[in-house]
Amino acid sequence: MQLPSPETIIGSATEYLLPSWWEVEVTVSAAVFLIAAYWYFPVFVARDGGGGGEDGDGDGFGGDGIGSGDDDRDKITQLRGDPQNNSAYLIKVSLLAAKNIVAANLNGTSDPYAIITCGMEKRFSSMVPGSRNPMWGEAFDFPVDELPVQITVTIYDWDIIWKSAILGSVAVPVQKEGQTGAIWYTLDSPSGQVCLDIATVKRPVNSSRVSNGYAGANARRRISLDKQEPTVVHQKPGPLQTIFSLPLDEIVINSYSCALERSFLYHGRMYVSAWHICFHSNVFSKQMKVVIPFEDIDEIKRSQHALINPAITIILRVGAGGHGVPPLGSPDGRVRYKFASFWNRNHAIKMLQRAAKDFHAMLEAEKKDLALSELRAHSSSVRSSLKQDEVLDKNVPSNGKSQPFIKDEALSIIHNGVFPCTAEQFFNLLLSDDSKFTNVYRSDRKDTNLLVGQWHEAEEYEGLVRELTFRSICRSPMCPPTTAMTEWQHVVLSPDKGVVVFETVQQAHDVPFGSSFEVHCRWHLESDSESSCKLDVKAGAHFKKWCVMQSKIKAGAIDEYKREVKLMIEAASSYIESRARTHQSNISSSSVATLEA
């Protein structure tokens, strides 16, 4: 049998392996058409005012730009809050079901999910695929300060590529406390109703969101909105700011390439900070942003996607709802997000679990520090009816347990030396209620609005406490020209009056991250002669909660207090010398008068 020639073999292979000219034309035309369609559709949607988005504001599912404008900033406002803030009422919205909603798919069904809004806070329900009569059975918690408020429920149809279409919405006013029971509300669409059960309860006066099992929709250690203006942070915005509009003091600790499980895997990137787990994806011009606060997370566990793809499932507590993208539902009412396609799933889940553990440890530390600060402020604001001499006589350490006034672990030595007076004279001449030194020193430093409280006893601490408030000049380029200051002072005199321990805690209110740290200082004076004493000064910055510039603040606080101590020692020495001269002059005058008499 004669074998085919090499030319014949090559010709046959070329005919089958290489596309014909007609196939090349069809392929190029199709590619051009798809590129034009994907480019034109987002532009068309943007010009059309964002119709078909979740709530008409382009909040992350369509072709709007990353971090787009004031609307995104307004919607992210709830991300900046304080978990300790109290709310007068808690509204529990139970999304039970919907029926006869509009069919958005070609097969006569829809893929509905709901967004429930109360004020500035927003929750996402899970998505029910292929149904015009979805059953949810999910609950959403909203803390509010006052009634009446309005609950808005908007139902959307989930789309794999395009922006979600609105299927109808309804606004329900909440006027007073109580429970409505399950009620069907008619949507503002050709057809459809949604079943809601809304319960409003008044919360105890001293309860907080965290202590009542609710920490809010998003993580918040946040700056008070009425004090944001003088706070200037010179730091380049990162992805958490440009994509998710989070505060500047929030930075990325870890980031991972992964995919969010929805109708299919939407590949993107996960960012982990001290307060949030964030995810961003932009596939086929469909942007998705998920912002999960750690306080809403109930469990982080291993899972699988399609049997062979290791995944991580983040389960949120009941009442939290979804954040940014419809989550996956579950029979127990806890919604969840599933992320897959990690390079190293085991490493990623360990880091996420560690971050969650660190967050709760930080939250507990903040609670303890807040309680200590409140205790210190309360003790310092109480006025004593005892006279100064009577109080001073009682100013001796007790054998019972007492609260520490400052944090020893935050202190470092900044001065050792000898001071030209005894420990008892230091208190009488410089710190007592009769002394004018504090007024003179603060006046020389150009401080204003000085208010000096009276020394008094406090049950929580040994010795005496008092509170000072003033407005001080701020010399740091990151700070406003002046800042309001509060200084709590604590003094203990030994029984033999040979040792004085003077402690102070300073809180700056208007500087960047001022609510995150305090400056603690301890003066230890021990008399070594009739006219002098040994002086040791320790100071440091104690951080009540983590902040991005912690190391810089700590170093700056110590350097600033070193200068402060130097100036204070010089001013105190001069003040004592002037008092001594005045006393000597008075003695001389008395002697002359006696001789003349």
PAMAR-72680 format. One line per 4 residues: number of its first residue (from 1); their letters; for each residue x, y, z of C-alpha. Coordinates in Angstrom, 2 decimals. Example, Ala and Ser with C-alpha at 12.3 -4.5 7.8 and 13.67 -1.06 7.14 Angstrom:
<sevexs>
1) as) 12.30,-4.50,7.80  13.67,-1.06,7.14
</sevexs>
This chain:
<sevexs>
1) mqlp) 0.00,0.00,0.00  1.36,3.37,-1.00  1.65,5.92,1.82  0.50,9.51,1.21
5) spet) 3.22,12.00,0.47  4.30,14.53,3.12  2.78,17.35,1.06  -0.61,15.61,1.15
9) iigs) -0.42,15.10,4.93  0.51,18.75,5.55  -2.25,19.96,3.24  -4.88,17.86,5.02
13) atey) -3.68,18.99,8.45  -3.74,22.62,7.39  -7.25,22.26,6.05  -8.58,20.85,9.34
17) llps) -6.45,22.75,11.89  -6.47,26.27,10.49  -9.77,28.20,10.33  -11.14,29.26,7.02
21) wwev) -11.37,32.92,6.07  -15.14,32.83,6.67  -14.61,31.51,10.21  -12.06,34.25,10.92
25) evtv) -14.51,36.93,9.75  -17.33,35.54,11.94  -15.07,35.30,15.01  -13.73,38.85,14.65
29) saav) -17.21,40.25,14.04  -18.58,38.49,17.12  -15.70,39.75,19.29  -16.21,43.33,18.08
33) flia) -19.93,43.06,18.76  -19.41,41.77,22.31  -16.83,44.45,23.12  -19.14,47.15,21.79
37) aywy) -22.10,45.75,23.72  -20.24,45.56,27.04  -18.92,49.09,26.55  -22.23,50.60,25.45
41) fpvf) -24.52,49.04,28.05  -22.87,50.52,31.20  -22.72,53.94,29.51  -26.39,53.66,28.57
45) vard) -27.35,52.64,32.12  -25.33,55.47,33.64  -26.96,58.05,31.35  -30.36,56.60,32.11
49) gggg) -29.94,57.46,35.80  -29.05,53.99,37.04  -32.47,52.47,36.40  -32.53,48.82,37.22
53) gedg) -30.05,49.18,40.08  -30.86,48.14,43.59  -32.25,51.48,44.63  -31.47,53.72,41.74
57) dgdg) -28.14,54.93,43.11  -25.70,52.57,41.50  -24.48,51.02,44.64  -22.16,48.41,43.30
61) fggd) -23.91,46.02,40.93  -23.62,47.86,37.66  -21.22,49.98,35.72  -20.72,52.80,38.19
65) gigs) -17.18,53.78,39.04  -15.35,52.54,42.09  -16.05,54.64,45.14  -18.48,56.79,43.19
69) gddd) -19.31,60.09,44.81  -21.46,61.33,47.62  -24.13,58.64,47.38  -21.62,55.94,48.24
73) rdki) -20.32,58.05,51.10  -23.82,58.54,52.43  -24.60,54.84,52.17  -21.38,53.94,53.92
77) tqlr) -22.02,56.36,56.80  -23.27,53.54,58.96  -19.83,51.97,58.69  -18.46,54.69,60.94
81) gdpq) -20.00,54.32,64.33  -19.32,53.50,67.91  -20.46,50.08,69.16  -20.99,51.58,72.61
85) nnsa) -23.57,54.13,71.44  -27.02,53.60,72.87  -30.20,53.55,70.81  -33.60,54.13,72.32
89) ylik) -35.45,51.55,70.19  -34.71,48.32,68.35  -36.85,47.48,65.32  -36.93,43.82,64.29
93) vsll) -38.12,43.36,60.70  -39.02,39.79,59.76  -39.11,39.27,55.98  -41.35,36.23,55.70
97) aakn) -42.36,35.81,52.06  -43.60,37.43,48.87  -46.15,36.33,46.27  -47.13,37.05,42.68
101) ivaa) -44.12,39.25,42.04  -43.30,40.37,38.51  -41.66,37.78,36.24  -38.34,39.20,35.08
105) nlng) -36.80,36.14,33.40  -37.68,34.81,29.95  -38.89,31.56,31.50  -41.59,33.40,33.48
109) tsdp) -39.80,33.38,36.86  -37.56,35.73,38.83  -34.54,35.45,41.10  -35.77,37.77,43.87
113) yaii) -33.93,39.24,46.82  -34.86,42.18,49.04  -33.10,45.23,50.41  -34.55,46.49,53.68
117) tcgm) -33.68,50.10,54.56  -34.21,52.06,57.76  -32.68,55.53,57.78  -29.07,55.19,56.64
121) ekrf) -28.80,51.48,57.40  -29.38,48.82,54.77  -29.67,45.01,54.86  -29.72,42.44,52.05
125) ssmv) -31.81,39.31,52.15  -30.76,36.09,50.46  -31.66,35.44,46.82  -34.29,32.79,46.01
129) pgsr) -33.63,31.42,42.51  -36.40,30.79,39.98  -39.46,31.80,41.98  -42.29,34.34,41.88
133) npmw) -43.41,33.31,45.37  -40.20,33.32,47.46  -40.07,32.20,51.08  -37.37,33.90,53.16
137) geaf) -38.04,33.70,56.89  -35.16,36.08,57.67  -34.93,38.79,60.34  -33.16,42.15,60.32
141) dfpv) -32.38,44.39,63.32  -32.33,48.19,63.14  -31.48,50.39,66.16  -33.12,53.83,66.05
145) delp) -32.99,56.80,68.39  -36.55,58.01,67.96  -39.92,57.23,66.44  -41.58,57.49,63.96
149) vqit) -39.33,55.99,61.28  -39.95,54.42,57.89  -39.00,50.90,56.81  -38.56,50.50,53.05
153) vtiy) -38.52,47.05,51.44  -37.44,46.87,47.80  -37.42,43.59,45.88  -34.97,43.05,43.01
157) dwdi) -34.33,40.40,40.39  -30.76,39.13,40.50  -28.96,39.09,37.15  -25.68,37.34,36.47
161) iwks) -24.22,40.15,34.36  -26.51,43.18,34.22  -27.71,45.38,37.03  -30.54,44.02,39.11
165) ailg) -34.04,45.08,38.07  -36.55,46.47,40.57  -39.61,44.26,40.98  -41.43,46.51,43.43
169) svav) -41.12,48.27,46.76  -43.19,49.32,49.75  -42.66,51.83,52.58  -44.03,50.98,56.02
173) pvqk) -44.13,53.65,58.75  -43.32,52.62,62.32  -45.11,54.96,64.69  -44.85,53.34,68.12
177) egqt) -43.76,50.32,70.13  -45.40,46.97,69.59  -45.64,44.16,67.06  -47.67,44.32,63.87
181) gaiw) -47.89,40.57,63.28  -47.62,39.07,59.80  -49.16,41.52,57.30  -49.20,41.40,53.50
185) ytld) -48.18,44.72,51.92  -48.89,45.50,48.25  -45.87,46.47,46.17  -45.86,49.54,43.91
189) spsg) -45.65,47.36,40.80  -48.18,45.70,38.44  -48.42,42.75,40.80  -46.87,41.42,43.96
193) qvcl) -47.13,41.49,47.72  -44.62,41.05,50.53  -45.30,39.67,54.01  -43.61,41.48,56.93
197) diat) -43.72,41.18,60.70  -42.34,44.31,62.40  -41.67,44.43,66.13  -40.50,47.59,67.92
201) vkrp) -39.13,47.38,71.45  -37.79,50.08,73.73  -34.32,49.33,74.97  -33.06,49.80,78.54
205) vnss) -31.50,53.18,79.17  -28.01,51.88,79.89  -27.93,49.09,77.32  -25.64,49.17,74.32
209) rvsn) -25.88,47.49,70.98  -23.07,45.12,71.74  -24.30,44.11,75.16  -27.75,43.38,73.75
213) gyag) -26.42,41.14,71.02  -26.49,43.81,68.37  -23.40,45.61,67.23  -24.91,47.35,64.25
217) anar) -24.74,46.76,60.56  -21.09,47.45,60.26  -17.93,47.62,62.29  -17.50,50.88,64.03
221) rris) -15.03,52.28,66.30  -15.68,55.50,64.77  -15.08,59.02,64.88  -17.94,61.15,66.09
225) ldkq) -19.47,62.96,63.12  -19.63,66.27,64.96  -15.88,66.18,65.56  -14.63,65.05,62.19
229) eptv) -13.90,68.52,60.82  -10.71,69.34,62.77  -9.36,65.81,62.29  -6.81,65.76,59.47
233) vhqk) -4.90,62.59,58.65  -2.08,62.89,56.13  -2.20,59.38,54.75  -2.60,58.08,51.24
237) pgpl) -5.99,56.37,50.80  -5.82,52.62,50.30  -8.27,50.18,48.69  -10.53,50.27,51.76
241) qtif) -11.00,53.99,51.19  -11.09,54.16,47.39  -13.33,51.12,46.92  -15.40,50.88,50.10
245) slpl) -15.23,54.49,51.43  -14.08,53.34,54.87  -12.34,55.77,57.28  -8.71,56.67,56.69
249) deiv) -7.59,55.03,59.92  -8.58,51.61,58.61  -5.83,49.75,56.76  -5.49,46.36,55.09
253) insy) -3.95,43.68,57.30  -4.22,40.81,54.80  -5.61,40.43,51.30  -6.44,37.33,49.28
257) scal) -7.36,36.51,45.71  -10.62,34.54,45.81  -14.10,34.29,44.33  -17.58,34.94,45.70
261) ersf) -20.09,32.17,45.10  -23.32,33.37,43.51  -24.86,32.06,40.29  -21.27,31.32,39.38
265) lyhg) -17.92,32.30,40.90  -17.27,36.05,40.72  -13.51,36.39,40.99  -12.13,39.33,42.93
269) rmyv) -10.09,40.22,46.00  -10.76,39.98,49.72  -9.39,42.65,52.06  -9.15,42.08,55.81
273) sawh) -8.82,44.96,58.30  -9.14,45.14,62.07  -12.89,45.75,61.76  -14.11,44.39,58.41
277) icfh) -13.83,41.63,55.87  -14.34,43.28,52.48  -14.64,41.79,49.00  -14.64,43.52,45.62
281) snvf) -15.26,42.02,42.19  -15.67,43.56,38.76  -16.63,40.84,36.27  -18.28,41.79,32.97
285) skqm) -18.57,45.37,34.31  -20.71,44.08,37.19  -19.24,45.46,40.38  -19.89,43.76,43.68
289) kvvi) -18.81,45.11,47.05  -19.27,43.13,50.25  -18.44,44.74,53.61  -18.80,42.32,56.54
293) pfed) -18.19,43.74,60.03  -16.59,41.35,62.48  -19.26,42.02,65.11  -21.89,40.55,62.79
297) idei) -19.95,37.33,62.20  -21.19,34.28,64.05  -18.87,31.64,62.61  -16.06,31.22,60.07
301) krsq) -15.67,27.64,58.86  -14.22,25.48,56.10  -16.49,24.37,53.26  -16.33,23.11,49.68
305) hali) -17.47,24.47,46.35  -18.32,21.90,43.69  -16.72,19.16,45.82  -13.16,19.86,44.66
309) npai) -12.76,23.59,45.31  -11.88,24.39,48.97  -13.91,27.33,50.25  -14.54,29.44,53.35
313) tiil) -18.06,30.14,54.61  -18.70,33.20,56.76  -21.96,32.82,58.72  -23.59,35.96,60.12
317) rvga) -25.66,36.11,63.28  -29.45,36.17,63.18  -30.72,39.67,62.47  -27.55,40.93,60.82
321) gghg) -28.66,40.56,57.19  -26.38,40.80,54.19  -24.04,43.68,53.36  -23.63,44.86,49.77
325) vppl) -24.57,41.65,47.93  -27.42,39.19,48.58  -26.06,36.45,50.85  -26.87,32.75,50.78
329) gspd) -29.79,31.67,52.94  -30.01,28.83,55.45  -32.84,27.09,57.34  -31.75,28.47,60.73
333) grvr) -32.17,32.09,59.60  -28.45,32.88,59.57  -27.32,34.18,56.20  -23.84,33.41,54.91
337) ykfa) -21.25,34.29,52.31  -19.10,31.63,50.65  -15.69,32.40,49.14  -13.70,29.90,47.08
341) sfwn) -10.62,29.63,44.84  -8.07,30.65,47.47  -4.43,29.93,46.71  -4.08,28.56,50.24
345) rnha) -7.46,28.08,51.92  -6.03,26.78,55.21  -3.77,29.80,55.65  -6.59,32.20,54.76
349) ikml) -9.09,30.73,57.23  -6.52,30.77,60.03  -5.87,34.46,59.37  -9.60,35.25,59.25
353) qraa) -10.29,33.40,62.50  -7.35,35.12,64.16  -8.59,38.52,62.96  -12.05,37.79,64.38
357) kdfh) -10.52,36.72,67.71  -8.34,39.85,67.82  -11.37,42.02,67.10  -13.36,40.62,70.01
361) amle) -10.33,40.92,72.29  -9.97,44.54,71.20  -13.68,45.11,71.83  -13.42,43.70,75.35
365) aekk) -10.35,45.84,76.04  -12.22,48.91,74.81  -15.12,48.10,77.13  -12.79,47.80,80.11
369) dlal) -10.96,51.02,79.23  -14.25,52.84,78.71  -15.49,51.65,82.10  -12.22,52.77,83.69
373) selr) -12.41,56.18,82.01  -16.01,56.63,83.12  -15.07,55.60,86.65  -12.16,58.06,86.67
377) ahss) -14.30,60.87,85.29  -17.10,60.14,87.76  -14.72,60.02,90.71  -13.01,63.26,89.68
381) svrs) -16.27,65.13,89.20  -17.55,64.42,92.74  -17.04,67.26,95.20  -15.95,66.60,98.77
385) slkq) -17.33,68.49,101.77  -14.19,67.88,103.82  -11.74,70.67,104.44  -8.31,70.48,102.83
389) devl) -6.47,69.70,106.08  -8.93,66.98,107.00  -8.63,65.39,103.57  -4.84,65.57,103.64
393) dknv) -4.71,63.83,107.00  -6.80,61.00,105.55  -4.64,60.79,102.44  -2.88,57.52,103.28
397) psng) -2.88,54.22,101.40  -5.45,51.69,102.56  -5.05,47.96,102.82  -8.16,47.29,100.74
401) ksqp) -8.13,46.78,97.01  -8.45,49.87,94.79  -8.54,50.56,91.08  -5.26,51.47,89.34
405) fikd) -5.42,55.07,88.16  -3.00,54.63,85.24  -1.57,51.76,83.18  1.91,50.78,84.39
409) eals) 2.71,48.88,81.20  2.37,52.06,79.14  4.98,54.01,81.13  8.65,54.58,80.40
413) iihn) 11.19,56.66,82.34  11.63,60.19,80.99  13.30,62.02,83.93  15.45,61.32,87.00
417) gvfp) 16.73,64.06,89.24  16.55,66.03,92.46  13.85,68.60,93.22  14.49,71.54,95.61
421) ctae) 11.80,70.77,98.19  10.47,67.90,100.23  7.68,65.63,99.03  5.20,67.20,101.48
425) qffn) 6.17,70.71,100.37  5.71,69.65,96.75  2.06,68.86,97.44  1.40,71.88,99.67
429) llls) 3.10,74.46,97.45  2.27,73.13,93.97  -0.78,70.86,94.12  -3.00,71.84,97.02
433) ddsk) -6.29,73.66,96.51  -4.72,76.82,97.96  -1.83,76.76,95.49  -1.88,79.11,92.48
437) ftnv) 0.81,77.19,90.63  -1.52,75.41,88.22  -3.12,78.71,87.18  0.26,80.41,86.76
441) yrsd) 1.76,77.52,84.79  -1.20,77.16,82.42  -1.29,80.90,81.89  2.41,80.95,80.97
445) rkdt) 1.73,78.18,78.43  -1.04,80.31,76.84  -3.67,77.75,77.81  -7.21,79.11,78.08
449) nllv) -10.58,78.22,79.62  -8.91,76.65,82.66  -11.19,75.05,85.23  -9.54,73.38,88.25
453) gqwh) -11.60,71.06,90.40  -11.18,70.51,94.13  -9.23,67.63,95.58  -11.49,65.04,97.14
457) eaee) -11.52,61.40,98.13  -12.85,58.68,95.85  -13.96,55.24,96.93  -12.37,53.65,93.84
461) yegl) -8.85,55.04,94.40  -6.46,55.59,97.26  -5.61,59.20,98.04  -7.21,62.21,96.34
465) vrel) -8.48,62.93,92.85  -9.54,66.01,90.89  -10.29,67.06,87.32  -8.88,69.87,85.15
469) tfrs) -10.21,71.13,81.84  -8.57,73.67,79.57  -7.84,74.51,75.96  -4.23,74.04,74.90
473) icrs) -2.16,75.09,71.92  -1.37,72.15,69.63  2.04,72.26,67.96  1.76,69.18,65.77
477) pmcp) 1.19,69.84,62.02  -1.48,67.11,62.05  -3.57,68.86,64.71  -5.82,71.93,64.77
481) ptta) -4.36,75.15,66.31  -5.93,74.41,69.70  -7.53,71.40,71.31  -9.81,70.85,74.28
485) mtew) -8.05,68.90,77.05  -9.22,67.01,80.11  -6.70,66.03,82.77  -7.54,63.75,85.67
489) qhvv) -5.12,63.97,88.60  -4.50,61.55,91.45  -2.17,62.01,94.43  -1.19,59.74,97.31
493) lspd) 0.88,60.91,100.30  2.59,58.30,102.45  1.74,58.10,106.19  5.08,59.72,107.14
497) kgvv) 4.55,62.29,104.36  7.96,61.50,102.97  6.71,60.08,99.64  4.27,61.61,97.17
501) vfet) 2.95,59.77,94.11  1.31,62.16,91.66  -0.43,60.62,88.61  -2.14,62.28,85.67
505) vqqa) -4.21,61.11,82.70  -4.58,63.52,79.78  -7.22,63.20,77.06  -7.00,65.41,73.94
509) hdvp) -10.41,65.75,72.33  -9.82,67.50,68.98  -6.64,65.84,67.67  -6.65,62.99,65.13
513) fgss) -7.52,59.70,66.87  -7.84,61.60,70.17  -10.50,59.18,71.39  -8.12,56.25,70.84
517) fevh) -5.41,57.11,73.35  -4.57,58.81,76.66  -1.26,60.15,77.96  -0.46,58.63,81.36
521) crwh) 2.20,60.06,83.67  3.50,59.32,87.17  5.64,61.62,89.36  7.32,59.83,92.26
525) lesd) 8.91,62.08,94.88  10.79,60.80,97.94  12.29,63.22,100.45  16.06,62.71,101.00
529) sess) 16.75,65.83,103.11  14.95,68.73,104.71  15.12,70.75,101.49  15.14,68.30,98.59
533) ckld) 13.69,65.06,97.27  14.42,62.50,94.57  12.18,62.88,91.54  11.36,60.12,89.03
537) vkag) 8.94,60.82,86.17  7.45,58.15,83.89  5.08,58.75,81.00  3.60,57.01,77.99
541) ahfk) 0.63,56.73,75.68  -2.04,54.18,76.58  -4.20,53.13,73.63  -7.81,52.40,74.48
545) kwcv) -8.31,51.07,70.96  -6.14,50.36,67.95  -5.44,53.12,65.45  -3.41,53.26,62.27
549) mqsk) -0.79,55.76,63.54  -0.20,54.09,66.88  3.62,54.04,66.77  3.85,57.68,65.67
553) ikag) 1.39,58.82,68.32  3.27,56.93,71.03  6.65,58.39,70.08  5.20,61.88,69.66
557) aide) 3.39,61.75,73.01  6.55,60.73,74.88  8.66,63.45,73.19  6.01,66.08,73.85
561) ykre) 5.67,65.09,77.50  9.44,65.19,77.98  9.35,68.83,76.95  6.29,69.35,79.15
565) vklm) 8.04,67.86,82.19  11.14,69.98,81.63  9.06,73.15,81.44  6.96,72.12,84.44
569) ieaa) 10.02,71.40,86.60  11.57,74.76,85.67  8.31,76.58,86.36  7.80,74.71,89.66
573) ssyi) 11.35,75.48,90.82  10.90,79.15,89.99  7.53,79.22,91.74  8.98,77.64,94.92
577) esra) 11.94,80.03,94.89  9.63,83.02,94.51  7.49,81.74,97.39  10.62,81.28,99.48
581) rthq) 11.78,84.82,98.71  8.35,86.18,99.52  8.29,84.23,102.77  11.78,85.45,103.69
585) snis) 10.82,89.01,102.84  7.76,88.75,105.07  9.91,87.42,107.92  12.39,90.25,107.46
589) sssv) 9.61,92.83,107.42  8.13,91.35,110.58  11.54,91.43,112.29  12.10,95.08,111.34
593) atle) 8.64,96.01,112.57  9.31,94.19,115.84  12.61,96.00,116.34  11.08,99.39,115.56
597) a) 8.33,98.70,118.04
</sevexs>
